[in-house]
Amino acid sequence: MLATQLIALRHGETAWNAEQRIQGHLDVPLNDTGRWQAQRLGQALLGAGVQAIYSSDLSRAADTAAPLALATGLPAHADVLLRERHFGEWQGSRYPEIEERWPQATLAWRRREPDFGPPGGETLADFYARSVAVYTALCQRHPGQVVAVFAHGGLLDCLYRAATHQHLQAPRTWLTANARINRVLYGGEGFTLVGWNDDGHLQADESPLPG
C-alpha cells in the first residue's frame, strides 16, 4: 500500500498545562501562548502539502487546527476518538494533589501499569489501543497522502511507542510538547518514525501578545 505521511501534533498551551493540572476530557481553552503557537504552527505547515486535517473535538485541539484549516481551505474533521486519556476523578487536579489524595493509585500510575486506570477513567492499555487504532484508521483512509492530526500529549506518547516499538511500560525519554511537529510514516508494516519534536517554528523573535 502507498505510505501515508502523518503529521502528528499536540494542541497549543492552556492555562492548565502551565499549572500542571490534568485536563483529560475536560474542555480547557488555549491561553494566549497557545493561540500564538497555533498561528505559528499553521504557518509552518502551509508548505507541507497537507491534504487532510483531523482534530480532537476538544477546543484546545480544534482551535490549534483552525489556522491551518483556514489557510489551506481544508475542513478540520473533529473525532472524539482523538481525545486525551480519560482521567476520571483526577481531572482538574494538579499532580501534588493527586499524590496526596490517592498515594497508592499514584504509584500504579507512575509504574505505568497497563491495567491501571484512575477512578472512573481509562486504563493505560485501553487508552493505548484507542490511540493507535484511531491513528491507524485515519492513515488507512488517506493512502499516499499527507494527513495532519491535532490531538493530545497522551496520544502522541502512544504513537511514538508504536512507531519505535517501545514497550507500554518503558519510561518516557521523549518529549510530547505543545505545538511541536512530529512526523511518522504509515505503511504495510505499521508506523515508522521520521522526525520528532521539531520546534523551529516556535523559535521566532516574535512573542505572544497579552490579551
C-alpha positions in Angstrom: 0.0 0.0 0.0 1.1 3.6 -0.5 2.6 5.1 2.6 0.7 7.8 4.4 2.7 10.8 5.8 1.3 11.5 9.2 2.0 14.9 10.8 1.0 14.4 14.4 0.6 17.4 16.6 -0.3 18.3 20.2 -2.6 21.3 20.9 -1.1 24.6 21.9 -0.6 25.6 25.6 -3.5 26.0 28.0 -3.5 27.6 31.4 -3.9 24.1 32.9 -0.8 23.0 31.1 1.1 25.8 32.7 -0.3 24.8 36.1 0.4 21.1 35.6 -3.3 20.4 36.1 -4.7 17.2 34.5 -7.2 18.0 31.7 -8.2 14.7 30.3 -11.7 15.0 28.7 -12.4 18.4 30.3 -12.6 21.2 27.7 -9.9 23.7 28.6 -9.3 26.5 26.1 -6.0 27.7 24.7 -4.2 30.6 26.6 -2.5 33.5 24.8 0.7 31.4 24.3 -1.4 28.6 22.9 -3.2 30.8 20.4 0.2 32.2 19.2 1.6 28.7 18.9 -1.4 27.7 16.8 -0.8 30.5 14.4 2.9 29.7 14.1 2.1 26.0 13.6 -0.4 26.8 10.8 2.2 29.0 9.0 4.9 26.3 9.4 2.7 23.6 7.9 1.5 25.6 4.8 4.2 24.2 2.7 3.9 20.6 3.9 1.4 19.5 1.3 -1.3 18.6 3.8 -4.3 17.0 2.1 -6.5 16.2 5.1 -6.9 17.6 8.6 -8.3 15.9 11.7 -8.5 17.0 15.3 -9.8 16.0 18.7 -13.3 17.5 19.3 -11.9 19.3 22.5 -11.5 23.0 21.8 -7.8 23.2 22.7 -7.1 20.8 19.7 -9.7 22.1 17.4 -8.6 25.7 17.9 -5.0 24.7 17.2 -6.0 23.1 14.0 -8.1 26.1 12.9 -5.3 28.4 11.5 -4.1 25.6 9.2 -7.6 24.8 8.1 -8.3 28.4 7.3 -5.1 28.9 5.4 -5.5 25.7 3.3 -9.3 25.8 2.9 -9.4 22.2 4.1 -12.1 21.2 6.7 -10.8 20.1 10.1 -12.7 17.0 10.9 -13.4 16.5 14.6 -13.1 13.0 16.0 -14.0 12.1 19.6 -11.6 9.2 19.5 -8.7 11.7 19.3 -9.5 12.9 22.9 -6.9 12.7 25.6 -7.0 9.8 28.0 -10.0 10.0 30.4 -8.6 10.5 33.9 -11.8 10.2 35.7 -11.8 11.7 39.2 -8.3 13.1 38.7 -9.4 15.5 36.0 -9.0 19.1 37.2 -6.4 18.2 39.9 -2.7 19.1 40.0 -0.1 16.3 40.3 0.7 17.0 44.0 -3.0 16.9 44.9 -3.3 13.5 43.2 -0.3 12.1 45.1 -1.8 13.4 48.4 -5.3 12.0 47.8 -4.5 8.8 46.0 -1.0 7.7 47.1 -1.3 4.0 46.2 -3.0 4.7 42.9 -0.3 7.2 42.1 2.3 4.5 42.4 0.5 2.3 39.9 0.2 5.3 37.6 3.9 6.1 37.9 4.8 2.4 37.2 2.6 2.6 34.0 0.7 -0.5 34.9 -1.3 -1.3 31.8 -4.4 -2.4 33.6 -4.5 0.6 36.0 -7.0 3.4 35.4 -7.7 6.4 37.6 -11.1 6.1 39.4 -13.7 6.5 36.7 -11.1 6.7 34.0 -9.4 4.7 31.2 -6.8 2.0 31.8 -3.5 2.6 30.1 -3.9 -0.5 27.9 -7.4 0.7 26.7 -6.1 4.2 26.0 -3.1 2.9 24.1 -5.4 0.6 22.0 -7.7 3.5 21.2 -4.9 5.9 20.3 -3.1 3.5 17.9 -6.4 2.4 16.4 -7.6 5.9 15.5 -4.2 7.0 14.0 -4.2 3.7 12.0 -7.7 4.3 10.8 -7.0 7.9 9.7 -3.9 6.8 7.8 -5.7 4.0 6.1 -8.3 6.4 5.0 -5.7 8.5 3.1 -3.1 6.2 1.5 -0.3 8.1 -0.2 -1.4 11.4 1.2 -0.2 13.9 3.9 -2.5 14.0 6.9 -2.3 16.4 9.8 -3.8 15.2 13.1 -4.2 17.6 16.1 -4.6 15.7 19.3 -3.1 15.5 22.8 0.2 14.6 24.6 -1.0 11.1 25.7 -1.9 10.1 22.2 1.5 11.3 20.9 3.2 9.2 23.5 1.2 6.1 22.3 2.1 6.9 18.7 5.8 7.3 19.5 5.8 3.9 21.2 4.0 2.3 18.3 6.5 3.8 15.8 9.6 2.9 17.8 8.4 -0.4 19.2 8.7 0.8 22.8 7.0 -1.2 25.5 4.0 0.3 27.1 5.8 0.4 30.5 9.1 1.8 29.2 10.0 5.1 30.8 9.3 8.1 28.6 12.5 9.6 27.4 11.0 11.7 24.6 9.0 14.9 24.6 5.4 15.4 23.7 5.5 19.2 24.0 2.8 21.6 22.9 2.5 22.6 19.2 5.7 20.8 18.1 5.8 19.0 14.7 6.1 15.2 14.7 6.3 13.1 11.5 5.5 9.5 11.1 5.1 7.2 8.1 2.3 4.6 8.0 2.6 1.7 5.6 2.0 -2.0 5.3 4.2 -2.7 8.3 2.7 -0.1 10.6 4.2 3.2 11.8 7.8 4.4 11.3 9.3 7.4 13.0 10.6 10.1 10.7 11.1 13.2 13.0 10.0 14.3 16.4 9.5 17.4 18.4 10.5 19.9 15.7 10.1 23.4 17.3 11.8 25.6 14.8 8.6 27.4 14.0 8.4 28.5 17.7 11.9 30.0 17.8 11.0 33.2 16.0 11.7 36.5 17.7 8.0 37.3 17.9 6.3 36.5 21.2 2.6 36.2 22.1 0.8 39.4 22.8 -1.1 39.8 26.1 -4.8 40.0 26.0 
